[in-house]
Each structure stands twice: as C-alpha cells, then as structure tokens.
Amino acid sequence: MSEFQHAARQQTSLLAPLEKKALLWLAANMPPWINSDHLTALGFLSMVAAGFAYWYSAVDRPLGLALVVVFLILNWFGDSLDGTVARQRNLQRPRYGFYIDHILDSIGSVFLIGGLGLSGLMSPAIAAALLIAYLLLSIEAFLTTYCIGKFQINAGLFSPTELRVLLIIGNACIFWWPMVDLFGRQYKLYDVGGVCGAVGMLAILLYFTVTHTVQLYREETKW
C-alpha cells in the first residue's frame, strides 16, 4: 500500500473557534459505544431527511420547515463530530475517512438542495445553479487537497456550519418575509438567497482556481 500524504486542514470560518470548543467537549463526553462511523451515518441520513423535509414543506410548510431545522442540527452533530471523535480516540483512518465523509456530503447536498428546489420556496433553476456551484467548489477543494496538500474546509468566512445556520435563519424568516422587493419587483426570499449563494461560490471558485493554477505553474515550470 502506498504511503498516504496527509493534507493540512485549514478552517478559518466565522464560527470555527466556538465550533471547535463545542466539538472537543462533545467528543470527550461521547459514549464509547458511539464511534465515528455511527456519526458519519447520522450526518448523511440527516442531510437526506432534511431534503425530504423541504420537499414535504410544499404540503405542510410549518411542519416541513421545522423538521428541516431538526435534521440540519442532527447533520451538524454527526458530520462535524465524526472526525473529532476519531482523532480524540486516536482511531484515524485518513483515506477512508476523507473519502466516505466527502462523497456522502456531496450526495447529501443533492438531496438537500434538490428538496429545496421541489419545495416551492426556491425556483428549480436557481436550486440547480446553487447545487452546481457548490459541487464545483467542492471539486476544487478536493483537487487542492491532492495537488497542493492543503484541505480548506471553509470558503471565505463560510463553512458548512455557517451555511446550515443561514438555512435555519431562512426557514424562520420565510414565515414573515416569503417575498422581498428588489428593483421594483417581488422575488422569493430563497431565490434571492440562492442567487447570492451561487454567485458568491462561483466568485470564490474563480479566485481559488486562478490562485492555485498560478501557484502550481510557478512550482512546476522549469523554463
């Protein structure tokens, strides 16, 4: 088996300091019979369930959106804590953990944003653009991990944790401000948020692509 090259983890998001303290405390107090695989499964299934809850909100909006909040919290608990538990117990499986965590995150994002697009809260075309932007940014992060040896968890001030918080806030706001006025016209709140999110992620993608291309070119060009 070839030697695995560990990538330096970097997380400088808005809530990272508080989140780290919370995760360390939760991992230290986690029952020994709960392991990182259990938490990974919880995170993935909760993400899928949140997508179905968004879809169900088209039938019963209050209940559907309340369930989304519950499942997003469970997703944060499982998805954010699995690696911390493995590291605290010195049971790391770097290749397996990295692969399974991020392939399940990618699949889960399809369910989550797909459910949002089917909920009536966000137009399907905008949901598709948001999903494409998210997956492209994820691909860039994975390529950077392999080619540069740096795994950047956040994009700017935002990581998956901040995105969950924004969705939870959006679910609360939708009851009072389902529509917003912009330039003399009314738009769905989640359509505006989705466009802003997609444009923001594509801008970050462009920045990282140019920066890392220049870095790799300079490091490997001998003439």
N, C-alpha and C positions, 0 to 999 in steps of 0.2 A: 504493500500500500504506500503510495507516495505521501511525502510529508505535507501536512496541511498548513497553509500560510494564514496565520491569524491576522485579521484586519483590525485596525484601531477603531474602536467605537467612539463616535462623537455625537453628543446631544447637547445643544445649547438653546433649546426651545424655551418659551416663556415660563412654562410651569415645571421645567426639568428639576430645579432644586427641591421644590416641595414634593414632587412625584418621587424622586429618589429616596427621600427620607421615609415617605409612606411605604414604598415598596420594600425597603430594608426592614422596616418594622413588621410588615405583614409576612415577609418571608421567614423572619426569625420566630414568628408565632404560628407558623403554618403547621398543622398536624403532620406527623411523619408519614402517615399513610397516603397523603396527597403529594403527588410528585409532579414534575414539570409536564409530563405527557397529559396528565389529567387537566392541568391548567390550559395547555395548548388546545385540547379538545373543547374545553369550556369556551375559550375565546372564539374559536371558529364557529361552533354551533350557535353561540350568542349572536355573532355577526349575521349568520344566515337567518336566524329568527328575527333579528331587527329588520332585515329586508322584507320578510313576510309580514311583519307588523306594519311596516309602511304601506305595503300593498293592501292590507286589511283596513287601514285607516280610510281608504276610499269608501268603505261600507260604514264604519263606525269610527269617526275621526277621534273623539276623545279617548276611547279605549285603545285604538291603534297607536296613537302617539304616546300614550302613557306606557304601553308595552315597549315601544321603541326605546324610551328612556331607560327602562329596567334592563333591557338586553344590551344597550350600549354600556351601561355600568358593569354588567357581567363580562362583557367583551374586554373592557379595560382591565378588569381584575385578572382574567385569565391570560390575555395576550401580553400584558405588561409584566406580569409576575412570574411567568414560566422560566424565563432566563435568569431572573434574580434568585429564584429558588435553586436552580441548578448550580449557579455559581456559589451560593452560600453553603451548599452541601458538598461542594467540590465534585459534582457529578456532571461536568460539562461534556457535551457531545457536539463539538463545534460544527462539523459538517452537517450532521443530521439535524441539529437544532436550527441552524441558519436556513437550511433547505425547507424543512417542514413548516417552520414559522412563516416564511415569506411566501411560499406557494399557497398556503392556506389563507394568508392575508389577502393575496391577490384574488383568489376565488371568492372569498367572503366579500370583498369590495364590489364584485359583480352583483352579488345578491343584494347588498345594501343599497347601492346606487340604482340598480335595476328596480328594486322595490319602490324607491323614491320616485322613479320615473313613471311607475304604474299607479302611484297613489293619487294622482291629480294635483298634487302640491307643486310639482315641477314638470315642465314640458319634457316629453321623452327625448327630443332632440338635444336639449340642454343637458339632460341627465347623461346622454351618450357622450357628449363633448366633455363633461366633467369626468366620466369614467376613463375615457381615452387619455385625458391629460394626466390623471392620477397614475394610470398604468405606465405611461411613457416616463413619468418622473421616477416611478419605481424601477423601471428597466435601467434608467441612467444610474440610479443608486447601486444597483447590483453590478453593473459593468464597472463602476468606480471601485467597488469593493474588490473586484477581481484584478483590475488593471493597475490600480494605484495603492490598494491595501488600506483604504480608508472607508469605513462604513458610516455615512452621515445619516443619522436617524431622522433629523428634522430638516425642513426646508425653510430657511429663514427662522422666524420666531415660532413656526408651527410644526408640530409633530402630530402623529395620530391622536395623541391625548387632547391637544387643543382642538383638533377637528371634531372629536366626539363632544367636547364642551360646546362648540359652536352649534352642532346639530341639536343638542339638548336645549340650548337657549332658543334656537329657531323653532323648535317644537312648542315652546311656551309662547313665543311671540305670535305664532300663526293664528292663535285664537283672537288676538286683538288687532293684528295688522296683517291679514291674509293678502292684502294688496298694498302696493306702495306707488306713490305718484312720482314719476320721473319725466322731465321734459314735456309736461302737459299730458302725459298718458299714464294709464294704470298698468302695472305689471304684477305678476305673482311674486310674493316675497322670496320664495325659494328659487324662482327663475333668476331674480337679480343676484341672489347669493351664489347660485350655480355658475352664472356667467363670470362673476368676480372671482370665484374659486378657480374656474378653468383658466381664465386669463392669467391669474396670479401664478398658477402652477406652470403654465407654458412659458411665462417670463423667467421663472426660476430655472426651468429646464434649459432654456436658451443660454442663460448665464453659466450654468454648470457645464453645458456642452462645450461652449467656447473656451471656458477656463481650463477644463480638463484636456481638451484637444491641444491647446497651446502647451500645457504642461508636458503631456506625453510626447508631443513633437520635439520639444526642446531636449527632453531627456534621451530620446532615441535617435535623433538625427545627428549623424556624424560628419556631415558635409555642409 
